[in-house]
């Protein structure tokens, strides 16, 4: 009994394995679900796949058409194994390649119609000749194809003229499109350009922006278009137009040289197939025109007036004008306009710097805010000047009263931020260009100035005393003048002898001089307005004042060793212009150095022998005590020794 049950189990298992084996090898031909709606005049592609077959991995395919009015009669369309397979209506189209089979793999192929006709409508059967040892499964499948009329329309209402457009200009392109179909279809619109762009061929199309089949706006591929779309520089909007057409408007707020090329608008009709996939069933492309973007470097022009050289009287007003041209119309680019000045320098400064330093006088920002440069306070500029935008492209700088500090070479520097009206502080300018220089000279009155430093005669200066130094300044000029004076201390490096000593002061003469610091440090200053400014960081208390006309006094209270050194005074002359404003005439003088040496006090001198005497007495006492103690101990030891 047990043997019979085991035999039945093996028989059942073999039957199941045979059934599974046969099932897995059943031939199956698959086509997409239908019906498939396609537009006359446009391509049709029907994929066909076979599986579960035996034999060669390269299968043959034959296509038949059953027209709706054929009463079940089939027409041979094309075969992969028989060139004579096509019926008469398809023979010429097959020979020309308009109707063909394209293989995706050995067991996958697709029937392709390059241009679909209205009479191509019907049911298409894909048949695969058998390579199996037995006929199992299905050897063909069919799908219905509906051919609908072409109703896709496209036009434009604004085209490119072909004239060069300056960099940073705004362009607007429009494209109208419509489709009328009984089927539910979607319309996509794409704006693109051929050519242009670095590294691209003349005919390479680039998608700029589109409204896709799912009716969402998508920028073209690449970081450039994506960023410009995110920044709002490229937009695409849909508007309702006349005649049942929709109008699509693309705006590029700031074109660049890479945007040059041939622009086109592409409209595509899409349908959702039964399998849930979107298929493009019609497409039309409309050439809008060529765009040539002229780089800013070729179009931008910055000029300043007056030109050449200008000579003014002291206190006269100065007006400079900067004109900017070659920018795109519409004002879509931010401008930073700066007036720069390279001033004249003295022979001493020129030896150190190699020429005048260029400074910013004033600027007119992209936001319309005027600000003065670091040098604007020279000459008491304050409210004595203005900068404004007169009209579009014209900017003026006005100095109400010209001073000697205003002389030099002026240039207008213009930085353009193409397509960015309000660039950030760290944004890089698209281009910066400068005008030719305008040299401004000033007829000034001759000013002569001299300075002499000295120390009033008195007792020797000691540590803790008050050091008093005087600076006598003499000015020769024809107009009102004031003097700004400052005292400097320069440390003496190696101690050297020489010079006349008086009251603890060495007045340096033309012979050998000690090595001193080159610059020194300012102890105190007195402005031309009479404002005293002592150095609060100095170790000793200092003060400075004017004791009489042309005499300026420096006092150092409770002077210490660090207050020794070489002292010089410097004087600068300030004049008054016809408007009452004060300005630095540029005339200056520096005195000879006065060396200050501080002696020690008498109490300090007595302290030295006192300390030395006490130290000596202490040493001698210790020696005597040690000697006596040693002798006493030796004698005591001898007395105690046994006799």
C-alpha positions as CSV (number, residue, x, y, z in Angstrom):
1,X,0.0,0.0,0.0
2,X,2.8,2.4,0.9
3,X,4.6,1.7,-2.4
4,X,1.4,2.6,-4.4
5,X,1.0,5.9,-2.6
6,X,4.7,6.8,-3.3
7,X,4.2,6.0,-7.0
8,X,1.1,8.2,-7.2
9,X,3.0,11.1,-5.6
10,X,5.9,10.9,-8.2
11,X,3.4,10.7,-11.0
12,X,1.6,13.8,-9.8
13,X,4.9,15.7,-9.4
14,X,6.0,14.8,-12.9
15,X,2.6,16.0,-14.4
16,X,2.9,19.3,-12.5
17,X,6.5,19.9,-13.7
18,X,5.5,19.1,-17.3
19,X,2.6,21.5,-17.1
20,X,4.8,24.3,-15.6
21,X,7.4,23.6,-18.3
22,X,4.9,23.8,-21.1
23,X,3.3,26.9,-19.7
24,X,6.6,28.8,-19.4
25,X,7.4,28.0,-23.0
26,X,4.1,29.1,-24.4
27,X,4.7,31.7,-27.2
28,X,3.2,35.1,-26.4
29,X,3.0,38.1,-28.7
30,X,2.2,41.5,-27.1
31,X,1.1,44.9,-28.5
32,X,0.2,48.1,-26.7
33,X,-3.4,48.5,-25.6
34,X,-5.7,50.3,-28.0
35,X,-7.2,52.1,-29.6
36,X,-4.2,54.3,-30.6
37,X,-5.1,57.8,-31.8
38,X,-2.6,59.3,-34.2
39,X,-2.6,62.4,-36.4
40,X,-2.4,62.2,-40.2
41,X,0.8,63.4,-41.7
42,X,2.9,62.5,-38.6
43,X,4.8,59.3,-37.5
44,X,3.2,56.2,-36.1
45,X,5.2,53.6,-34.2
46,X,3.7,50.3,-32.9
47,X,6.0,48.1,-30.8
48,X,5.6,44.3,-30.9
49,X,7.4,41.8,-28.6
50,X,7.4,38.0,-28.6
51,X,8.3,35.8,-25.6
52,X,8.2,32.1,-24.6
53,X,9.5,30.9,-28.0
54,X,11.9,28.2,-29.0
55,X,14.6,28.4,-31.6
56,X,16.6,31.4,-32.8
57,X,16.7,34.5,-30.6
58,X,16.1,36.6,-33.7
59,X,12.5,36.2,-34.5
60,X,10.7,37.3,-37.7
61,X,7.7,39.7,-37.7
62,X,5.0,40.1,-40.2
63,X,2.4,42.9,-40.2
64,X,-1.1,42.8,-41.5
65,X,-3.8,45.6,-41.8
66,X,-7.5,45.0,-41.5
67,X,-9.3,48.1,-42.7
68,X,-12.7,48.9,-41.3
69,X,-14.3,48.5,-44.7
70,X,-12.4,45.4,-45.7
71,X,-15.0,43.0,-44.3
72,X,-12.2,41.0,-42.5
73,X,-9.8,40.9,-45.5
74,X,-6.2,41.4,-44.5
75,X,-3.5,43.3,-46.3
76,X,0.2,42.5,-46.0
77,X,2.1,45.5,-44.8
78,X,5.7,44.4,-44.3
79,X,7.7,41.4,-43.3
80,X,11.2,40.9,-41.9
81,X,11.7,37.7,-43.9
82,X,9.9,38.2,-47.2
83,X,10.7,41.3,-49.3
84,X,7.7,40.5,-51.5
85,X,5.3,40.4,-48.6
86,X,3.8,43.9,-48.9
87,X,0.5,44.4,-50.8
88,X,0.3,46.9,-53.7
89,X,-0.8,49.9,-51.5
90,X,2.3,49.5,-49.4
91,X,5.0,48.3,-51.8
92,X,6.2,51.8,-52.8
93,X,6.1,53.1,-49.3
94,X,8.1,50.1,-48.1
95,X,10.7,50.5,-50.8
96,X,11.2,54.2,-50.0
97,X,11.5,53.5,-46.3
98,X,8.4,55.5,-45.4
99,X,7.0,52.2,-43.9
100,X,9.6,50.0,-42.2
101,X,10.4,47.7,-39.3
102,X,12.9,48.8,-36.7
103,X,14.3,46.2,-34.4
104,X,14.9,47.0,-30.7
105,X,16.3,43.5,-30.1
106,X,16.0,40.0,-31.6
107,X,12.5,39.5,-30.2
108,X,11.3,43.1,-30.2
109,X,10.5,45.2,-33.3
110,X,8.3,48.1,-34.1
111,X,6.2,49.0,-37.2
112,X,7.0,52.6,-38.2
113,X,5.0,54.9,-40.5
114,X,7.0,58.0,-41.3
115,X,3.9,59.9,-42.5
116,X,0.5,58.4,-41.5
117,X,-2.3,58.6,-44.0
118,X,-6.1,58.7,-43.4
119,X,-6.5,55.3,-45.1
120,X,-3.9,53.7,-42.8
121,X,-6.6,53.5,-40.2
122,X,-7.7,50.0,-39.1
123,X,-6.6,47.1,-37.0
124,X,-2.9,46.1,-37.2
125,X,-1.9,42.5,-36.5
126,X,1.6,41.5,-35.6
127,X,2.3,37.9,-36.5
128,X,5.5,35.9,-35.6
129,X,6.1,32.8,-37.7
130,X,6.7,29.7,-35.6
131,X,10.1,28.5,-34.6
132,X,8.7,26.1,-32.0
133,X,8.6,22.4,-32.0
134,X,4.9,22.5,-31.2
135,X,2.3,25.1,-31.6
136,X,1.6,26.5,-28.2
137,X,0.4,29.9,-27.1
138,X,-0.6,32.8,-29.4
139,X,1.4,33.8,-32.5
140,X,-0.2,37.2,-33.2
141,X,-1.8,40.2,-31.5
142,X,-3.6,43.1,-32.9
143,X,-4.3,46.8,-32.0
144,X,-6.7,49.4,-33.5
145,X,-5.3,52.6,-34.9
146,X,-7.5,55.6,-35.3
147,X,-6.2,58.4,-37.7
148,X,-7.5,61.8,-36.7
149,X,-7.1,65.0,-38.8
150,X,-4.2,67.4,-38.3
151,X,-5.6,70.6,-36.7
152,X,-2.5,71.9,-35.0
153,X,-1.9,75.6,-35.9
154,X,1.0,77.8,-34.9
155,X,2.0,81.4,-35.7
156,X,3.8,84.3,-34.2
157,X,2.9,88.0,-33.8
158,X,6.3,89.4,-33.0
159,X,9.5,88.3,-34.7
160,X,13.2,89.3,-34.4
161,X,14.3,92.0,-36.8
162,X,17.9,90.7,-37.1
163,X,19.3,94.0,-35.9
164,X,22.0,93.7,-33.2
165,X,20.8,94.0,-29.6
166,X,23.0,95.4,-26.9
167,X,24.0,93.1,-24.0
168,X,21.5,93.4,-21.1
169,X,18.5,94.3,-23.3
170,X,15.1,92.7,-22.8
171,X,13.5,90.7,-25.6
172,X,9.9,89.4,-25.8
173,X,8.9,86.6,-28.2
174,X,5.3,85.5,-28.8
175,X,3.9,82.3,-30.2
176,X,0.2,81.5,-30.9
177,X,-0.9,77.9,-31.0
178,X,-4.2,76.0,-31.1
179,X,-5.6,72.5,-31.8
180,X,-9.1,71.3,-32.4
181,X,-9.7,67.7,-31.7
182,X,-12.6,65.5,-30.6
183,X,-10.1,63.6,-28.5
184,X,-8.7,64.9,-25.3
185,X,-5.2,66.1,-26.1
186,X,-2.7,68.5,-24.5
187,X,-0.6,71.2,-26.1
188,X,3.0,71.9,-25.2
189,X,5.0,75.0,-26.2
190,X,8.8,75.2,-26.3
191,X,11.0,78.2,-27.1
192,X,14.5,77.4,-28.2
193,X,17.5,78.6,-30.0
194,X,19.9,77.1,-32.5
195,X,23.5,78.1,-32.5
196,X,25.2,80.5,-30.2
197,X,26.5,79.4,-26.8
198,X,30.1,78.5,-26.2
199,X,31.1,75.1,-27.4
200,X,28.0,74.4,-29.4
201,X,27.6,73.8,-33.1
202,X,25.8,76.3,-35.3
203,X,22.8,74.0,-35.7
204,X,22.6,72.6,-32.2
205,X,19.1,73.4,-30.7
206,X,18.8,74.4,-27.1
207,X,15.6,74.5,-25.2
208,X,15.2,77.8,-23.3
209,X,11.8,77.3,-21.5
210,X,8.6,75.4,-22.1
211,X,5.1,74.6,-21.0
212,X,5.2,70.8,-21.0
213,X,2.5,68.3,-21.8
214,X,1.4,68.3,-18.1
215,X,0.9,72.1,-18.4
216,X,3.8,73.1,-16.1
217,X,6.5,75.6,-16.9
218,X,10.0,74.0,-17.1
219,X,13.3,75.8,-17.9
220,X,15.7,74.3,-20.4
221,X,18.4,71.9,-19.3
222,X,21.6,73.3,-17.9
223,X,22.5,75.5,-14.9
224,X,22.3,78.7,-16.9
225,X,18.6,78.6,-17.9
226,X,17.6,77.1,-14.6
227,X,19.3,79.9,-12.6
228,X,18.0,82.6,-14.8
229,X,14.5,81.1,-14.5
230,X,14.8,81.0,-10.7
231,X,16.0,84.6,-10.7
232,X,13.1,85.7,-12.8
233,X,15.2,86.7,-15.8
234,X,13.4,84.2,-18.1
235,X,9.6,83.8,-17.9
236,X,6.9,82.2,-20.0
237,X,3.2,83.0,-19.6
238,X,0.0,81.8,-21.4
239,X,-2.6,84.3,-22.4
240,X,-5.9,84.0,-24.2
241,X,-5.9,85.2,-27.8
242,X,-8.4,85.7,-30.6
243,X,-9.7,83.0,-32.8
244,X,-9.6,80.3,-30.2
245,X,-5.8,80.5,-30.1
246,X,-3.7,80.8,-27.0
247,X,-0.7,83.2,-27.0
248,X,2.5,82.2,-25.3
249,X,4.9,85.0,-24.3
250,X,8.5,84.4,-23.4
251,X,10.5,87.3,-21.9
252,X,14.3,87.4,-21.4
253,X,15.1,90.3,-19.2
254,X,18.8,90.5,-19.9
255,X,20.3,88.8,-23.0
256,X,23.9,87.9,-23.1
257,X,26.3,87.2,-26.0
258,X,25.7,83.5,-25.6
259,X,22.0,84.1,-26.3
260,X,22.8,84.8,-30.0
261,X,21.3,82.4,-32.5
262,X,18.2,81.4,-34.5
263,X,15.1,81.4,-32.3
264,X,12.1,79.1,-32.8
265,X,8.8,78.1,-31.2
266,X,7.7,74.5,-31.2
267,X,4.1,73.3,-30.5
268,X,3.4,69.7,-29.8
269,X,0.1,67.8,-29.5
270,X,0.0,65.0,-26.9
271,X,-2.5,62.2,-26.1
272,X,-2.7,59.8,-23.2
273,X,-2.6,56.3,-24.5
274,X,-4.7,53.5,-22.8
275,X,-1.5,52.2,-21.1
276,X,-1.2,55.5,-19.3
277,X,1.8,56.9,-21.2
278,X,1.8,60.3,-23.0
279,X,2.6,60.1,-26.7
280,X,3.5,63.0,-29.0
281,X,1.2,62.7,-32.0
282,X,1.8,66.0,-33.8
283,X,4.5,68.7,-33.8
284,X,5.2,72.0,-35.6
285,X,8.2,74.3,-35.4
286,X,8.1,78.0,-36.3
287,X,11.2,80.0,-37.0
288,X,11.0,83.4,-35.2
289,X,14.2,85.0,-36.4
290,X,17.9,85.5,-35.6
291,X,19.2,87.3,-32.6
292,X,22.6,88.9,-32.4
293,X,23.7,90.2,-29.0
294,X,26.4,92.9,-29.1
295,X,28.8,92.6,-26.1
296,X,28.9,95.5,-23.8
297,X,32.6,95.9,-24.4
298,X,31.7,96.7,-28.1
299,X,28.8,99.1,-27.4
300,X,29.5,100.8,-24.0
301,X,31.0,104.3,-24.1
302,X,31.9,106.4,-21.1
303,X,33.0,110.0,-21.7
304,X,33.7,112.9,-19.3
305,X,33.4,116.6,-19.9
306,X,35.1,119.0,-19.9
307,X,38.0,117.3,-21.7
308,X,41.7,117.7,-21.4
309,X,42.7,120.2,-18.8
310,X,40.9,122.7,-16.6
311,X,42.4,125.6,-14.6
312,X,40.4,127.3,-11.9
313,X,40.7,130.1,-9.4
314,X,40.8,129.2,-5.8
315,X,37.3,128.8,-4.4
316,X,35.7,128.5,-7.8
317,X,33.1,125.8,-8.4
318,X,34.0,122.7,-10.4
319,X,31.5,120.7,-12.5
320,X,32.4,117.4,-14.2
321,X,29.9,115.4,-16.3
322,X,30.0,111.7,-17.1
323,X,27.9,110.5,-20.0
324,X,27.2,106.8,-20.5
325,X,25.9,105.4,-23.9
326,X,25.6,102.1,-25.6
327,X,23.3,100.5,-23.0
328,X,20.2,98.6,-23.8
329,X,17.0,100.7,-23.8
330,X,14.5,100.2,-21.1
331,X,16.9,100.6,-18.1
332,X,17.0,96.9,-17.1
333,X,20.7,97.1,-16.1
334,X,22.0,98.5,-12.8
335,X,24.8,101.2,-13.0
336,X,27.4,102.1,-10.5
337,X,29.0,105.5,-11.4
338,X,32.1,106.6,-9.6
339,X,34.3,109.7,-9.9
340,X,37.9,108.8,-9.2
341,X,40.8,111.2,-8.7
342,X,44.5,110.7,-8.9
343,X,45.9,113.6,-6.9
344,X,49.2,115.4,-7.3
345,X,51.9,114.6,-4.8
346,X,55.0,116.2,-3.4
347,X,58.5,115.1,-4.4
348,X,59.0,113.4,-1.0
349,X,55.7,111.4,-1.3
350,X,56.4,110.5,-4.9
351,X,59.7,109.0,-3.9
352,X,57.8,106.7,-1.5
353,X,54.7,105.9,-3.5
354,X,55.9,106.3,-7.1
355,X,53.0,108.7,-7.9
356,X,49.7,109.9,-6.8
357,X,47.2,107.5,-5.2
358,X,43.8,107.2,-6.9
359,X,41.0,107.7,-4.5
360,X,37.2,107.7,-4.8
361,X,35.6,111.1,-4.7
362,X,31.9,110.1,-4.9
363,X,29.6,107.4,-6.2
364,X,26.1,107.0,-7.5
365,X,24.9,103.5,-6.7
366,X,22.4,101.3,-8.6
367,X,19.9,102.1,-5.9
368,X,20.3,105.9,-6.5
369,X,22.1,106.5,-3.2
370,X,25.0,109.0,-3.3
371,X,28.0,108.4,-1.0
372,X,31.3,110.2,-0.7
373,X,34.6,108.4,-0.7
374,X,37.3,108.2,2.0
375,X,38.9,111.3,0.6
376,X,35.8,113.4,0.6
377,X,36.7,115.0,3.9
378,X,39.9,116.5,2.6
379,X,39.7,120.2,2.2
380,X,36.7,120.3,4.5
381,X,34.5,119.0,1.7
382,X,31.6,118.1,4.0
383,X,28.5,119.6,2.3
384,X,30.6,121.4,-0.3
385,X,29.8,119.1,-3.1
386,X,27.1,117.0,-4.8
387,X,26.6,114.2,-7.3
388,X,23.4,113.6,-9.2
389,X,21.8,111.9,-12.1
390,X,20.6,114.7,-14.5
391,X,19.0,112.5,-17.1
392,X,19.3,108.9,-18.2
393,X,22.9,108.3,-18.9
394,X,24.3,111.6,-17.6
395,X,25.8,112.0,-14.1
396,X,27.4,115.2,-12.8
397,X,29.9,115.9,-10.0
398,X,29.9,119.4,-8.5
399,X,32.4,120.8,-6.0
400,X,31.1,124.2,-4.8
401,X,34.5,125.6,-3.8
402,X,37.7,124.1,-5.3
403,X,40.6,123.7,-3.0
404,X,44.2,122.7,-3.7
405,X,43.4,119.2,-2.4
406,X,40.9,118.9,-5.3
407,X,43.6,119.1,-8.0
408,X,44.5,116.0,-9.9
409,X,43.3,113.8,-12.7
410,X,39.6,112.9,-12.6
411,X,38.1,109.8,-14.3
412,X,34.5,108.5,-14.4
413,X,34.3,104.7,-13.8
414,X,31.0,103.0,-14.8
415,X,30.2,99.4,-13.7
416,X,27.3,97.8,-15.5
417,X,25.3,95.0,-14.0
418,X,23.5,93.6,-17.1
419,X,19.9,92.7,-16.3
420,X,20.2,93.3,-12.6
421,X,18.7,96.6,-11.4
422,X,19.6,96.0,-7.7
423,X,22.7,93.8,-7.6
424,X,23.9,92.6,-4.2
425,X,27.0,94.0,-2.6
426,X,29.1,91.0,-3.6
427,X,27.7,90.8,-7.2
428,X,30.3,91.0,-9.9
429,X,29.8,93.7,-12.5
430,X,29.3,92.5,-16.1
431,X,31.7,95.2,-17.3
432,X,33.6,98.2,-15.9
433,X,34.8,101.0,-18.2
434,X,36.5,104.3,-17.4
435,X,36.6,107.6,-19.2
436,X,39.6,109.6,-20.3
437,X,41.2,111.7,-17.6
438,X,40.3,115.4,-16.9
439,X,43.2,117.3,-15.3
440,X,42.1,119.9,-12.8
441,X,44.6,122.6,-11.9
442,X,44.2,125.5,-9.4
443,X,45.8,128.9,-9.4
444,X,46.8,129.3,-5.7
445,X,48.5,132.0,-3.8
446,X,52.1,131.5,-2.8
447,X,52.5,130.3,0.8
448,X,55.8,130.1,2.7
449,X,56.1,128.5,6.1
450,X,59.0,127.7,8.5
451,X,59.1,126.0,11.9
452,X,61.8,126.2,14.7
453,X,61.7,124.1,17.8
454,X,63.5,125.1,21.0
455,X,63.5,124.7,24.8
456,X,63.4,127.8,27.1
457,X,66.6,128.2,29.1
458,X,66.4,127.0,32.7
459,X,67.8,124.5,35.2
460,X,68.8,121.1,34.2
461,X,65.9,118.8,33.5
462,X,65.5,115.9,35.9
463,X,63.2,112.9,36.1
464,X,59.8,114.0,37.3
465,X,60.2,117.6,36.1
466,X,57.8,119.2,33.5
467,X,59.5,119.4,30.1
468,X,58.4,122.4,28.0
469,X,59.1,122.7,24.3
470,X,58.2,125.6,22.0
471,X,57.6,125.6,18.3
472,X,57.9,129.0,16.5
473,X,56.0,129.0,13.2
474,X,56.3,131.8,10.6
475,X,53.9,132.1,7.7
476,X,54.2,134.4,4.7
477,X,51.0,134.6,2.5
478,X,48.7,137.3,1.1
479,X,45.4,136.0,2.5
480,X,44.0,134.8,5.8
481,X,45.8,131.7,7.2
482,X,45.8,129.4,10.1
483,X,48.3,126.8,11.2
484,X,47.9,123.2,12.3
485,X,50.8,122.0,14.4
486,X,51.8,118.6,15.8
487,X,54.7,117.5,18.0
488,X,56.4,114.2,17.3
489,X,58.8,112.2,19.5
490,X,61.5,110.0,17.8
491,X,63.5,107.6,19.9
492,X,67.3,107.9,19.7
493,X,68.7,104.5,18.7
494,X,72.4,104.4,19.6
495,X,73.8,106.9,22.1
496,X,76.1,109.3,20.3
497,X,77.9,112.4,21.4
498,X,77.9,115.7,19.6
499,X,75.8,118.8,19.5
500,X,75.4,121.6,22.1
501,X,73.9,120.7,25.4
502,X,71.8,123.2,27.3
503,X,69.6,122.5,30.3
504,X,69.4,118.8,29.5
505,X,68.6,119.5,25.8
506,X,70.9,118.7,22.9
507,X,70.0,120.8,19.9
508,X,71.1,118.9,16.8
509,X,73.3,120.7,14.3
510,X,74.5,120.0,10.9
511,X,77.3,117.7,12.0
512,X,77.0,114.1,13.1
513,X,73.5,113.2,14.2
514,X,72.3,110.3,16.2
515,X,70.2,107.6,14.5
516,X,66.5,108.1,15.3
517,X,63.2,106.6,14.3
518,X,62.1,107.6,10.8
519,X,58.5,108.4,11.6
520,X,58.1,108.8,15.3
521,X,54.9,109.1,17.2
522,X,52.6,112.0,17.7
523,X,52.5,113.4,21.2
524,X,49.9,116.1,20.6
525,X,48.5,118.2,17.9
526,X,46.6,121.5,17.5
527,X,44.2,121.9,14.6
528,X,43.8,125.0,12.5
529,X,40.6,125.6,14.4
530,X,42.6,125.7,17.7
531,X,41.4,122.3,19.0
532,X,44.1,120.5,21.1
533,X,44.4,116.8,20.7
534,X,46.9,115.1,23.1
535,X,47.9,111.5,22.7
536,X,46.0,109.8,25.5
537,X,48.1,106.6,25.1
538,X,51.3,108.3,26.1
539,X,52.8,107.2,29.4
540,X,53.1,110.7,30.8
541,X,50.5,113.5,30.7
542,X,51.0,115.9,27.9
543,X,49.3,119.2,26.8
544,X,49.6,121.5,23.9
545,X,48.5,125.1,23.4
546,X,49.2,128.3,21.6
547,X,50.9,130.8,23.9
548,X,51.1,133.6,21.4
549,X,50.8,134.3,17.7
550,X,53.0,131.8,15.9
551,X,54.3,130.1,19.1
552,X,53.0,126.6,20.1
553,X,53.9,125.0,23.4
554,X,54.2,121.3,24.3
555,X,54.4,120.3,28.0
556,X,55.2,116.8,29.4
557,X,54.3,116.5,33.0
558,X,56.3,114.3,35.4
559,X,58.7,113.3,32.7
560,X,60.3,109.8,32.9
561,X,63.1,108.0,31.0
562,X,60.7,107.0,28.2
563,X,60.1,110.7,27.5
564,X,63.7,111.2,26.4
565,X,64.5,111.4,22.7
566,X,64.4,113.7,19.7
567,X,61.4,116.1,19.4
568,X,60.3,117.8,16.2
569,X,57.3,120.0,15.3
570,X,55.4,120.0,12.0
571,X,53.3,122.8,10.7
572,X,50.7,122.9,7.9
573,X,49.1,126.0,6.6
574,X,45.4,126.3,6.0
575,X,43.9,129.1,3.8
576,X,40.5,130.6,3.5
577,X,38.6,130.6,0.1
578,X,36.3,133.4,-1.0
579,X,33.3,131.5,0.3
580,X,34.7,131.4,3.8
581,X,35.7,127.8,3.8
582,X,39.1,126.6,5.1
583,X,41.3,124.4,3.0
584,X,44.8,122.8,3.3
585,X,47.1,124.8,1.1
586,X,49.7,122.0,1.0
587,X,52.4,124.2,2.5
588,X,54.1,122.5,5.4
589,X,57.4,122.7,7.3
590,X,59.3,120.6,9.9
591,X,61.7,121.9,12.5
592,X,65.1,120.6,13.3
593,X,65.2,118.0,16.1
594,X,65.6,118.9,19.7
595,X,67.0,116.1,21.8
596,X,65.8,115.9,25.4
597,X,67.9,114.2,28.1
598,X,66.8,113.8,31.8
599,X,69.3,113.9,34.6
600,X,68.9,111.9,37.9
601,X,67.8,113.7,41.1
602,X,70.2,114.4,44.0
603,X,68.3,112.0,46.2
604,X,68.8,109.3,43.5
605,X,72.6,110.0,43.4
606,X,72.9,109.7,47.3
607,X,71.1,106.4,47.2
608,X,73.9,104.7,45.3
609,X,76.7,105.1,47.9
610,X,74.2,104.5,50.7
611,X,73.3,101.1,49.2
612,X,76.9,100.3,48.4
613,X,78.0,101.3,52.0
614,X,75.4,99.2,53.6
615,X,76.2,96.2,51.5
616,X,79.9,96.5,52.2
617,X,79.4,96.9,56.0
618,X,77.1,93.9,56.0
619,X,79.6,91.8,54.1
620,X,82.5,92.8,56.5
621,X,80.4,92.0,59.6
622,X,79.5,88.6,58.3
623,X,83.2,87.9,57.6
624,X,84.3,89.0,61.1
625,X,81.7,87.0,62.9
626,X,82.5,83.9,60.8
627,X,86.2,84.3,61.6
628,X,85.7,84.7,65.4
629,X,83.3,81.8,65.6
630,X,85.7,79.6,63.7
631,X,88.7,80.5,65.9
632,X,86.7,80.1,69.2
633,X,85.5,76.6,68.1
634,X,89.0,75.4,67.2
635,X,90.4,76.6,70.6
636,X,87.6,75.0,72.5
637,X,88.2,71.7,70.7
638,X,91.9,71.7,71.7
639,X,91.2,72.3,75.4
640,X,88.8,69.3,75.5
641,X,91.3,66.9,73.9
642,X,93.0,64.5,76.4
643,X,96.5,65.2,77.5
